[in-house]
Amino acid sequence: MEEADVRQKRKEFSIYPSYKMVDTCAGEFTASTAYFYSSWSGENDVIPSGNKKILIIGSGPIRIGQGIEFDYSSVHGAISLRELGYEAIIMNNNPETVSTDYATADRLYFEPLTVEDVLSVVELEQVEGVIVQLGGQTAISLVEGLEKAGVQLFGTNQKTIDQLEDRGLFYDFMKEVEVPHIPGVTANDQREAINKAREIGYPVLIRPSYVIGGQGMMIFTEEQELLAYFEDQNHELTFPLLIDAYYPGVEFEIDALSDGADIYIAGLFEHIEKAGVHSGDSIAVTPSFSLSDEVKETVIDYTEKIAKGIDFKGIFNIQFVLYNEQVYVIEINPRASRTVPILSKVYGKPLINYTVQLLLGSSLVQIGLKEKMVPPTSFYTVKAPIFSYQKLAGLDPILEAEMKSTGELISLSYDLKEAFHKAFAWTQDQIPALYRQKGTIYIEADPLYKEEVLFYTEKLQTLGFVITTNDFDTWIQQDDATAFISLPKPGYKNGAKKRKEALKQRVTVITELSTLEVMLKGVGMENYSCVSLQEWLAAEEENLALLNQQ
């Protein structure tokens, strides 16, 4: 039987969960917090009000690929609902988040994020509808079941999600709205995958649909690699597989708002690492430092076409690549993304508040957003990933399509070099010696990088580093071992053992030359400005006022 049939039978027998209040006072005195968990026995502690209510679905346990950004979104979503006169109800099952603080929402349900559990809360509270855009991929995955049960979902539906996340439907949609996308096909079995990869031409990126954090994504530069991957019994293959051409161009992404007709691009992040490195592991800069005005106009045009072509309201994320002077769409995420909290802070725009207003029927004009794209700040913001390699034993630090970072930081400056310096010099554990300009560096690179390696070797030597020719095992034990630059051929992972050993010895590991480039931009800076975000925003307001006067 289907789960929905079992649920219906349970209701026929009047078997319903009861909700108990979490004792936040440890038994010292009677708790009165609106923080509940379900049970299948006893009386119900919940007395629903007759007020208008909306349920926000959280993102569940924080894991690599989604985390505090959705906690931020859920919290600000609850605040916005209350400001608009609704009771805000949050459902999540991660006790380590602010969204599961009992003071955040009017009611908090600490429950598994499954269709059955969500429906039980929806029926108990008699909510007007559910918001899923703020809870990442976990919340989005519940849409189909909730929709089938007749629950109102604000701003989106399963057809739209399938249209954007099922690659076959996605390719059809992009052709329909006349927006270029990375060439790709769907393969239903191993033989078809091999044949279609040949048709597209190597290198290719292979991945499943509906993934979190790029899980299962791999780049292959030749057929031999793909065959070896299929023969490796350690990999769990789930068909259909998506096969995209791999374009190693400049990757960038935007977060945009849509009211179903008009758009507002809330910010653009240009990535430092080339396409193929997961966006969560990339260093990124806003506003863009190299993209032309023509590219930005193209982005606005493509975003408008996409927004008008889908049945969607609220906030969404688009990832692009600029390759051979052509802008291509990589993917579209119909939800809040990890960059939303950063853009909200550095541009001074309450993006989640805007999102909630759009979901409840307001237009962009009504909430005061008349331009197509936010004006760039006069300062740069660098978003840099944080990795927990010392706590995740055995993890290969190579940057690739699957996400590995566990957090991120931002640094701000009017000078981009200074912003990079701040991003890397925040702790001695992150870059232990590069910024002290001493020590030895070991380089192991594929012949493909011969010219670039020669350039950076000379640059590093000029800065005072010694490029060693020692045996790796001997060098890694030396006190002056500073950094290991490991550059395998794209799609390959040779050198993994050395990279892991370097991490054990707390030596900086660099696997992208573009990462090295921006690291070195900040070398030699000793003094830099350090002011609060509020001061940055106040200065921006003063600059804007002066421009308006002129």
C-alpha positions in Angstrom: 0.0 0.0 0.0 1.0 3.6 -0.5 1.9 5.7 2.6 -1.1 8.0 1.9 -3.4 4.9 2.0 -2.0 3.8 5.4 -2.4 7.4 6.7 -6.1 7.4 5.5 -6.7 4.1 7.2 -5.2 5.4 10.4 -7.5 8.4 10.3 -10.5 6.1 9.8 -9.6 4.4 13.1 -9.1 7.9 14.7 -5.4 7.3 15.4 -3.8 10.7 15.6 -0.5 11.9 17.2 -0.8 14.0 20.3 1.7 16.8 20.9 3.6 17.3 24.1 5.3 20.4 25.3 9.0 20.2 25.7 10.0 20.8 29.3 12.5 23.7 28.8 12.7 24.2 32.6 14.1 20.8 33.4 11.3 20.1 35.9 12.2 23.1 38.2 8.8 24.6 37.6 6.0 24.3 35.0 7.1 25.2 31.5 4.9 27.3 29.2 6.9 27.4 26.0 5.3 26.7 22.7 7.8 24.0 21.8 6.2 20.6 21.0 7.0 17.0 20.0 4.7 14.3 19.0 3.7 11.1 20.7 1.1 8.3 20.0 -0.3 8.3 23.5 -1.7 10.7 26.1 -3.4 14.0 25.9 -2.6 16.8 23.5 -0.9 19.8 25.1 -1.5 22.0 22.0 -4.5 24.3 21.9 -4.5 25.8 18.4 -5.7 29.4 18.1 -8.2 30.7 15.7 -5.7 33.2 14.2 -4.4 33.0 10.6 -1.3 30.9 10.5 1.4 29.8 8.1 3.9 26.9 8.5 7.6 27.2 7.6 9.5 24.0 6.9 13.1 24.1 8.1 16.1 22.3 6.5 16.5 19.5 9.1 19.9 18.4 10.4 22.8 20.7 9.3 25.1 18.8 6.9 27.6 19.5 4.2 25.6 21.1 1.4 23.0 23.0 3.5 23.2 24.6 6.9 23.0 27.9 8.7 21.8 29.8 5.6 18.5 28.1 5.8 18.3 28.6 9.5 18.8 32.3 8.8 16.0 32.2 6.2 13.6 30.3 8.5 14.2 32.7 11.4 13.7 35.8 9.2 10.7 34.2 7.6 9.0 33.8 11.0 9.8 37.4 12.0 8.3 38.6 8.7 5.1 36.5 9.1 4.5 38.0 12.5 5.0 41.5 11.2 2.4 40.8 8.6 -0.1 39.7 11.2 0.3 35.9 11.0 1.1 33.3 13.6 4.4 31.9 12.5 4.9 28.1 13.0 8.2 26.5 12.3 8.7 22.7 11.9 12.3 21.4 12.1 14.2 18.6 13.8 17.6 20.1 14.5 18.1 21.3 18.1 21.3 23.1 17.3 19.7 25.9 15.2 18.2 29.3 16.1 15.1 28.4 14.2 14.4 25.7 16.8 14.8 28.2 19.6 11.3 28.3 21.2 11.4 32.1 21.2 11.7 32.4 17.4 8.2 31.3 16.3 4.8 31.4 17.8 4.9 27.6 17.8 7.7 25.3 17.1 7.3 21.6 16.3 10.3 19.5 16.7 9.4 16.8 14.3 10.9 14.7 11.4 10.6 16.4 8.1 8.4 13.8 6.4 5.2 14.3 4.5 3.2 12.4 7.1 4.5 14.5 10.0 4.1 17.8 8.2 0.5 16.9 7.3 -0.3 16.1 10.9 0.9 19.6 12.0 -1.0 21.2 9.1 -4.2 19.5 10.1 -3.8 20.2 13.8 -3.0 23.9 13.4 -5.3 24.4 10.4 -2.7 26.6 8.7 -3.5 28.6 5.6 -0.5 27.1 3.8 3.2 26.1 3.9 6.4 27.9 2.9 9.1 25.6 1.6 11.5 28.0 -0.1 13.3 28.8 3.1 14.3 25.2 4.0 16.7 24.2 1.2 16.5 21.0 -0.7 15.1 19.1 2.3 12.0 21.2 2.4 11.7 21.3 -1.5 11.6 17.5 -1.5 8.3 17.5 0.5 6.4 19.4 -2.1 5.1 16.5 -4.2 3.5 14.7 -1.2 2.1 17.9 0.3 0.7 19.0 -3.0 -1.0 15.6 -3.5 -2.6 16.0 -0.1 -4.1 19.3 -1.1 -1.9 21.6 1.0 -1.5 25.1 -0.3 2.2 25.8 -1.1 3.1 29.5 -1.4 5.0 30.5 -4.5 5.8 27.1 -6.0 4.6 23.7 -7.1 5.9 20.3 -8.0 5.7 21.0 -11.8 7.9 24.0 -11.5 10.4 22.1 -9.3 10.6 19.2 -11.7 10.9 21.7 -14.6 14.1 23.1 -13.0 15.6 20.1 -11.3 14.8 17.2 -13.6 17.6 17.8 -16.2 15.5 16.4 -19.1 12.7 18.8 -18.4 15.1 21.5 -17.6 16.7 21.3 -21.0 13.3 21.5 -22.6 12.4 24.5 -20.5 15.5 26.4 -21.4 15.0 25.8 -25.1 11.4 27.0 -24.7 12.4 30.4 -23.1 15.4 30.7 -25.5 18.1 30.8 -22.8 21.4 29.0 -23.5 22.3 26.2 -21.1 25.2 23.9 -20.7 24.6 21.1 -23.3 23.4 17.9 -21.6 21.5 14.7 -21.9 20.0 12.1 -19.6 21.2 8.4 -19.6 19.1 5.6 -18.3 21.8 2.9 -18.2 25.6 2.4 -18.4 25.8 1.8 -22.1 23.6 4.9 -22.9 25.8 7.0 -20.6 29.0 5.9 -22.5 27.4 6.6 -25.9 26.0 10.0 -24.9 29.2 11.1 -23.3 30.9 10.5 -26.7 28.2 12.5 -28.4 28.6 15.5 -26.1 32.4 15.3 -26.1 34.8 15.2 -23.2 35.3 16.6 -20.6 31.8 15.8 -19.2 30.2 16.3 -15.8 28.0 13.5 -14.6 25.5 13.7 -11.7 22.1 12.6 -10.5 19.1 14.9 -10.2 17.8 16.5 -7.0 21.2 16.5 -5.2 22.3 18.3 -2.1 25.8 19.7 -2.0 26.8 18.2 -5.4 26.7 14.6 -4.0 27.7 12.1 -6.7 29.0 14.7 -9.2 32.1 13.8 -11.1 34.1 15.3 -14.0 35.6 12.9 -16.6 38.2 14.0 -19.2 38.2 10.9 -21.3 36.2 7.7 -21.8 38.7 5.5 -20.0 38.0 7.4 -16.7 34.3 6.9 -17.1 34.6 3.2 -17.8 36.9 2.8 -14.7 34.2 4.7 -12.6 31.5 2.3 -13.8 33.7 -0.7 -13.0 34.5 0.5 -9.5 32.3 -1.4 -7.1 32.7 1.3 -4.4 30.4 3.7 -6.3 26.7 3.6 -5.9 25.2 4.4 -9.3 21.6 5.6 -9.5 20.1 6.0 -12.9 19.1 8.1 -14.7 22.4 10.0 -14.7 22.8 13.5 -16.1 25.6 14.1 -18.5 26.6 17.7 -19.1 29.4 19.2 -21.2 32.1 20.6 -18.9 32.9 24.3 -19.7 35.9 25.5 -17.6 34.9 29.1 -17.8 34.2 31.9 -15.2 31.4 30.8 -12.9 29.1 33.3 -11.2 25.7 33.2 -9.6 22.8 35.5 -8.7 19.9 35.5 -6.2 16.8 37.0 -7.6 13.2 37.8 -6.5 10.2 37.3 -8.7 6.6 38.3 -8.3 5.5 36.2 -11.2 6.0 39.0 -13.7 9.0 41.2 -12.8 12.4 40.4 -11.3 14.9 42.0 -8.9 18.4 40.6 -8.9 19.6 41.0 -5.3 23.3 40.5 -6.0 25.9 38.7 -8.1 28.8 36.7 -6.9 31.7 36.0 -9.2 33.6 32.8 -8.4 37.4 32.7 -8.2 37.7 29.0 -9.0 36.7 27.8 -12.5 33.4 26.0 -13.2 33.5 22.5 -11.9 34.3 23.4 -8.3 31.1 23.4 -6.2 29.9 26.9 -5.5 29.9 26.2 -1.8 33.6 25.5 -1.9 34.5 28.4 -4.2 35.9 31.8 -3.1 33.4 34.4 -4.5 33.3 38.1 -4.8 30.5 40.7 -4.9 30.2 42.9 -6.8 31.7 41.4 -9.8 35.3 42.5 -10.6 35.8 41.2 -14.1 32.4 40.7 -15.8 31.5 43.3 -18.4 28.3 45.5 -18.4 27.3 43.5 -21.5 27.4 40.2 -19.5 25.4 41.8 -16.7 22.7 42.9 -19.1 22.6 39.4 -20.5 22.1 38.1 -17.0 19.2 40.4 -16.5 17.7 39.4 -19.8 18.0 35.6 -19.1 16.7 36.0 -15.5 13.6 37.8 -16.8 12.9 35.1 -19.4 13.3 32.3 -16.8 11.1 34.0 -14.2 8.3 34.7 -16.8 8.5 31.1 -18.1 7.9 29.4 -14.8 5.0 29.4 -12.3 6.9 30.7 -9.4 7.0 33.6 -6.9 9.6 34.3 -4.3 13.4 33.9 -4.2 15.5 31.7 -6.5 19.2 31.2 -7.4 20.8 30.9 -10.9 24.3 29.7 -11.6 26.0 30.8 -14.8 29.3 30.2 -16.6 30.9 32.6 -19.1 32.8 30.4 -21.7 34.2 31.7 -25.0 32.3 35.0 -24.5 29.0 33.2 -24.2 26.8 33.2 -21.0 25.3 29.8 -20.2 23.0 28.7 -17.4 24.3 25.8 -15.3 21.4 25.4 -13.0 18.4 27.1 -11.3 17.5 26.5 -7.7 13.9 27.4 -6.8 14.6 28.4 -3.3 16.8 30.5 -1.0 20.5 29.8 -1.4 23.6 30.0 0.8 24.4 33.4 -0.5 21.1 35.0 0.6 22.2 35.9 4.2 25.4 37.5 2.8 23.7 39.6 0.2 21.1 40.7 2.7 23.8 41.9 5.1 26.3 43.6 2.7 23.6 45.3 0.5 21.4 46.1 3.5 18.3 44.5 2.0 16.0 42.3 4.0 15.6 39.7 1.2 13.7 37.1 3.2 11.2 39.8 4.3 10.8 40.7 0.7 10.4 37.0 -0.2 7.6 36.5 2.3 5.7 39.6 1.1 5.9 38.2 -2.5 4.7 34.8 -1.4 1.7 36.4 0.2 0.7 38.4 -2.9 2.7 41.6 -3.0 4.4 42.8 -6.2 8.0 44.0 -6.4 6.8 47.6 -7.0 4.6 47.5 -4.0 7.6 46.5 -1.7 9.7 49.3 -3.3 11.9 47.3 -5.7 11.6 49.0 -9.0 15.1 48.4 -10.6 16.0 45.1 -12.2 19.3 44.8 -10.3 20.7 46.1 -7.0 23.3 48.8 -7.5 26.8 47.5 -6.7 28.4 48.4 -3.4 31.5 50.6 -3.6 33.3 48.0 -1.4 34.1 44.4 -2.2 32.9 41.4 -0.2 34.8 38.2 -0.4 33.0 35.0 0.6 35.5 32.3 1.5 34.8 28.6 2.5 35.9 27.1 5.8 36.9 23.4 5.8 37.0 21.1 8.8 39.6 18.7 7.4 41.2 18.1 10.9 37.8 16.8 12.1 36.8 14.9 9.0 39.7 12.4 8.9 40.6 10.8 5.6 38.9 13.5 3.4 40.7 14.4 0.2 41.0 18.3 0.1 40.9 18.5 -3.7 38.3 21.0 -4.8 35.7 19.3 -7.1 32.0 19.2 -7.9 31.0 17.6 -4.6 30.9 20.1 -1.7 33.2 19.7 1.3 33.2 23.0 3.2 31.4 23.2 6.5 31.1 27.0 6.8 32.1 30.3 5.3 33.3 33.8 6.2 33.1 37.2 4.6 35.7 40.0 4.5 35.1 43.5 3.2 37.3 46.2 1.8 37.4 49.0 -0.8 40.6 47.3 -2.1 40.1 43.8 -3.5 43.6 42.7 -2.5 43.0 43.7 1.1 39.7 41.8 1.1 41.5 38.7 0.0 44.1 39.2 2.7 41.4 39.5 5.3 39.8 36.3 4.1 42.9 34.2 4.3 44.7 35.8 7.3 41.8 35.4 9.7 43.5 32.6 11.5 47.0 31.1 11.5 45.6 27.6 11.3 44.0 28.4 7.9 47.2 29.8 6.2 49.9 28.9 8.7 53.0 30.3 6.8 52.1 31.7 3.3 51.5 35.2 4.8 54.8 35.0 6.8 56.7 34.6 3.5 59.0 31.8 4.5 59.3 28.1 4.3 59.4 25.5 1.5 56.7 24.6 -1.0 56.2 21.3 -2.8 54.6 21.3 -6.2 53.2 18.3 -8.0 51.4 19.1 -11.2 50.1 17.5 -14.4 52.1 18.5 -17.5 49.0 20.3 -18.6 49.9 23.1 -16.2 53.6 23.4 -17.2 53.5 27.1 -18.2 51.4 28.2 -15.3 53.5 26.3 -12.8 56.6 28.0 -14.1 55.0 31.4 -13.7 53.9 30.7 -10.1 57.2 29.1 -9.2 59.0 32.3 -10.1 56.4 34.4 -8.2 56.7 32.3 -5.1 60.5 32.5 -5.1 60.3 36.2 -5.5 58.2 36.4 -2.4 60.8 34.5 -0.4 59.6 30.8 -0.6 61.8 27.9 -1.5 60.4 25.4 -4.1 61.7 22.1 -2.9 62.8 19.1 -5.0 63.0 16.8 -2.0 61.3 13.4 -1.8 57.7 14.2 -0.6 57.8 11.9 2.4 61.1 13.5 3.6 59.8 17.1 2.9 56.5 16.7 4.7 58.2 15.9 8.0 60.3 19.1 7.9 59.4 22.0 10.1 59.6 24.5 7.3 57.1 22.6 5.1 54.6 25.4 4.2 52.3 24.4 1.3 51.6 21.5 -1.0 50.4 22.6 -4.4 48.7 19.6 -6.0 47.4 19.9 -9.5 46.1 16.7 -11.1 44.5 16.6 -14.5 40.9 17.7 -14.4 38.7 14.8 -13.3 41.6 12.9 -11.9 42.4 12.4 -8.2 45.9 11.2 -8.2 48.0 12.6 -5.4 45.2 12.0 -2.9 47.5 10.1 -0.4 50.0 13.0 -0.4 47.2 15.6 0.1 45.8 13.7 3.0 49.3 13.4 4.6 49.9 17.1 4.1 46.7 17.8 6.0 47.8 15.5 8.9 50.9 17.6 9.1 48.9 20.8 9.0 50.5 21.9 5.8 48.4 24.2 3.5 47.0 22.2 0.5 46.2 24.1 -2.7 44.5 22.3 -5.6 43.5 25.3 -7.8 45.9 27.8 -9.3 43.1 30.5 -9.2 43.0 29.9 -5.4 46.7 30.4 -5.2 46.5 33.5 -7.2 44.1 35.3 -4.8 46.0 34.0 -1.8 49.1 35.7 -3.1 47.3 39.0 -3.8 47.2 39.5 0.0 50.8 38.6 0.7 52.8 41.5 2.2 49.9 43.3 3.7 50.4 43.9 7.4 47.9 46.6 8.3 44.3 46.6 7.2 41.0 48.3 8.2 38.6 46.6 10.5 35.2 48.2 11.0 31.7 46.9 11.6 29.2 46.0 8.9 26.9 48.8 10.2 29.7 51.3 9.4 30.1 50.0 5.9 26.4 50.4 5.3 26.3 53.8 6.8 29.1 54.9 4.5 27.2 53.5 1.5 24.2 55.5 2.4 26.3 58.7 2.6 27.9 58.0 -0.8 24.4 57.4 -2.3 23.1 60.6 -0.8 26.0 62.6 -2.3 25.5 61.0 -5.7 21.8 61.9 -5.6 22.6 65.5 -4.8 25.0 65.7 -7.7 
